[in-house]
Structure formats: structure tokens, C-alpha cells
Amino acid sequence: MKEEKIIIANWKMKLSLAETINLTKKIKTKFKDVSGVEIAIAPNFISLLEVGAVLKGTNIKLCAQDVFWEDLGAYTGEVSPSMLVEAGCQYVIIGHSERRKFMMENYEMIHREAKAVLGVENLTPVVCIGENWDERKTDRRDFVLYDQLQQALSGLDIMGNQEIIVAYEPIWAIGSGTAIEPTEAEYAHKIIKLTLNDMFGMKIVNNNFKIIYGGSINTKNAKGFIDLDNLDGMLVGGASLDVDEFYKLIKVITK
Ligand code: 13P
């Protein structure tokens, strides 16, 4: 399962609908020679169908930026896992730190969302964890990662070849222009892997989990990350918003 690294482009709420479609079209044209890496694009909710239509016939996958834990019902404004599958999504980001910050999402909600996503077929949750600056400064990172994983994933049944991606995004590195040192990411990923091993056993972790890094990845620093142990890919924000920059990033990674 782990041969190819995965790069997920999180476009957040940074592009208008027209810009979203325009960028997707440019990527479709420019990325024709890209191979050896899996790419997924996470546009805003209301662009999903159109972005999916543009990407038809390519290997680029569709990812949603959020999901609700119920399947159907009176939940105004929400979108369920099965609806995302219907819309063509193969991935969904869960519990991004921006949602934790602005929408008050907590790990109880993240747990419910992850469980609901695992309950439908062909949808992979990308569960975000990561410490804030204060936690890092006071040496609490390891515990924070352990605790977030426990809260998000404890008790989940992982069946067959169901995939789960854990995205390590140190909050203080997101959008800062400076990624953490690759060695620090490697260390954090090791903590994550050991915690997951404890929770699910090594076999399931090796077969069903991927661990990816996010936070100010760009063309200059990506190479330092991609060959790290326990790093299966990246969650990229800003550097995926320009077709040339994103293409260069992918080329750096696949070289
Ligand atoms: P940046 O790459 O812009 O720091 O964003 C990272 C991120 O939050 C991806 O989900």
C-alpha cells in the first residue's frame, strides 16, 4: 500500500469558484507527465462536483475539506460521508487545525467524523493532529500527539484494506512560510507510529495507516522531507495554489 507518496493539496477557502476551476484545468493540462506520486486536490465544498468533472480521466483524486458524522437528517449546513462518495471524493480531511480554531471542533467530534467515514466504502479519512506553539515550547508535543491520536482514533475498527491517513501538522508551522526541521518531523512521526502501534498493532499500522506532514511545505524544503522514515506524503497549502509552483514541488518530490 505504501509504494507511492501522497500529496494532498488543501486549497482551504483561498480561491473563488472560478479560480478553483481555472487552477484545476491548468493542473490537468500541466500534470500530464507526472507519475510515481498520488495527488489529491481538496477544493471548497461547492466546487467538488465541478473539480471532479474536470479531473475525470486523470489520476488526480478528489478530497473534501470536512465532513459531518451523520448520514442523513436535520443537520443544516452539513455534508455526510456517503454524499462525499457520491460527489466523487476518495479522501476527506478531518479536524484540520483551522476548524479546531475557528469552528471549535474538538477531538470528540473528530472521532465521530473518522468513525463515520470508516463506515462508508472508498473514502479515506485524513485525520489532522499537531501541537500548537505553546505546547511545543513547553515540551508537551509528544503527549499532545499521543492524546490527540487516542481521542481521535481509540476504539475504531479498521477492516480489511481500509486506509487511514494521519496528517501531522504542527499548528505553528502552518502558513508561517517556515516548515519545521525534517528531523523534527521524523521524530514526531516516530511518536505517532509508536502510538498507533500501541493502539492497533504493528501489522494494521503497516498495512492500513499512512502518516503525512503538513505545514509550509514548498519547493525549497520538500526534498528534505520526502525521504524521511515514516513519512508517506504531505499536506500542502500555499504551495499548491499556483500551477507552476505546485508542479515544481511535485517534480522535486518525484525526482
Ligand atoms: P501551508 O502549506 O500553507 O502552511 O498549509 C498547510 C496546511 O494547513 C495544509 O492543510
Boltz pocket constraint, residues with backbone or C-beta under 6 A from the ligand:
constraints:
  - pocket:
      binder: B
      contacts: [[A, 10], [A, 96], [A, 169], [A, 173], [A, 174], [A, 175], [A, 176], [A, 177], [A, 214], [A, 215], [A, 216], [A, 217], [A, 235], [A, 236], [A, 237], [A, 238], [A, 239]]
      max_distance: 6.0
